[in-house]
Amino acid sequence: MVGQLKTSTSSLQSRTVFFLCLFTLLCAHSGCGYMVGGTYDPEIRTVHVPIFTSDLSRRHVNIELTEAVQKEIQSRTPFRLSSSDRADTRLTGKLIEIRKDVLGETRFDDARQLQLSFAVEILWEDLRGRNLIAQSSVPIDQKTHQLLSQANFAPEIGQSYATAKQEAITQLARRIVDKMETPW
């Protein structure tokens, strides 16, 4: 009886392993939504990211956003940052709006919760003479693409404009670099 139980258990284990391997093979064959290769254009090696422009009165936010985008490119993409004369592409941006809206007030009209919003226009150009915009998710008939980012903060509980600004900048930099991926 004990011998039959051991044989039955090992047979069950081998069947489980077989079906698990079969399932893995079928998933790999069907793709499961994954791309073969990288998510970035392999022909692009270098990107020049000049300091984003801004006509707004908030100083240095455009510089902070540029630095955040450069860090995202370095950490998440195979692209290297380069000078303008050696780069394959150029990613430019313009900070077009910064808003701070009150979402809730106390009965004494003090701001209880605020929302910080950034809007930026980006343009990714191919400096080698090809039309890179047609390959990205930016519509072909538009030269720029607008992105928005928001962060909420509540001064009453110790949250500050500075932390909300950093959160919004980080979120916006991620979204900009997401636009650099090759579309499906």
N, C-alpha and C positions, 0 to 999 in steps of 0.2 A: 504494500500500500504506500509506504514511504517512497519507494522507487518510482511508482507511478506519479506521485505528487511532484517529485523533483523533475521528472520528464515533462509533465504538464506545465510546470512553472517555466522551465527553460524554453519550451515550445512557445509559450505565451510571450516571453521576453523576445525571442527571435522574431516572432510575427510583429510585435510592436516596433522593433528596430527596423524591420523591413518596410512597414507602412510609413514610418517616420522618414526613412530615406526616400521612399517613393514620393511622399508629399513634398519634401524639399526639392527633389528633382523636378516635379511638376511646377512648383512655384518658380523655380529658376528658369524653366523653359518658357513659362507664360509671361514672365517679366515682373509681375506683381507691382507694376507702376514705377519701376526703377528704370533709369536710363543707363545704357551701356556707355561707359566713358564719363568724362567730366561734364559739369553743368555750365562750363564756361567755354567760349570759343578758343580752340587750341591754337589758332593762328595769331591771336593777340598775346603778346608777351609783356608789354610795358604800357603804363598809363601815366599821363601827366595830369596832376590835379592842382591847378593854380588856386590861390585863395579865393573863395567864393566872394562875390560882390554883394553890396548892400547899400541902399540909399536910406536906410532907417536910422533913427537916432540912437538905437541901442548899440553901444560900442562893443567890439570884440566878439560878438556872437557869431558873426560870419567866420572869424578865424577859428573859434572853437568847433564850429560845424565842419570846417575844412579838415582840421586835425582829426576829428572823429571819423570822417569818411576815409581819410588816409589810413588810419589804424584798422578800420574794418576791411579795407582792400588788402592790407598786408596780412591780416590774420585769417581771412576767409576765402581769399581768391588765389589763383596761381599767378596773378599779375604782379609785376614789380613796379614800384613808383620810379619815375624817370624824369629827366629834364625835358623841356618842350622840344628841343632839337633832336632828341634821340627816341622819343616816345612813338609807339604805334598809334595810340589814341589819346584824346584829351577829354577829361570830364570837367565841365565847368558848371557852376551853379550861381544862382542869384537868390538871396534871401529877400522875399518880396513882402512878407508880413509877419509881425509878431503881435499877438493879442493876448491880453490878460483879462478874462471875463469873470465876473462874480457869479457863482452858481447858487450861493446861499448866504443869507445874512442873519445876524442876530436881531433881536428886537430893537437894538440901539443902532442899527444900520452898520455894524462892523462886519467885515467880510468873514464868513465862516468857512466857505470853501470856494476856491478859485480854480480856473482852468487856464493854462498857458498853451497857446497854439502857435505853431510855426508853419509858414508856407514857403516853399522854395521851388524854383524852376531849375531843371537840370538839362544839360545838353551833353551827349556823349558823341564825339566826332571821331571818325577814322582819319588819321593824318596821312595814311598811305594811299588815299584816293578812292577808297571803297565807301559805300553808303552803309555805315554801321547802324544807323537809326532804323533802317528797314529790317534789321535782324533782331532788334530788341523789342520790348513790348510797347514802345512809344509808337503811336500811329505814324504812318509814312508821311501823311500830309502835314504833320506838325513838326516843328523844329525843336520844340522844348516840351517838357513834361512836368506838370506840377505835382508835388507831393505835399502832404499835410502830416503834421505830428501834433499830438496833444498830451498834456500831463496835468493831472489834478493835484492840488495841494491844499492843506487845511492848516493855516497858521495857529489856530486854537490848540491843536494837538502837537505842535512843534515842527511841523513840516514847513519848508521854506521855499521861496522863489528860486534860490540857487539849486536845491535838489530837484525841483520840478524842471528847471531849465536843463540840467544835466540829463535827466531822464528823457526829455523831449528831444534833445540833441542826439543822444544815443539811439533812440528809436528811429529818428529821421535818417541817421547815417546808415543804419541797417537796411532801411527801405530803399535808400539810394543804391547801395551795393546789391540788393536783391534785383534791381532793374538791370544789372550788368550780366545776369545769368542768361544763357542761351535759351530762347523760348522753345517749347516742345513743338 
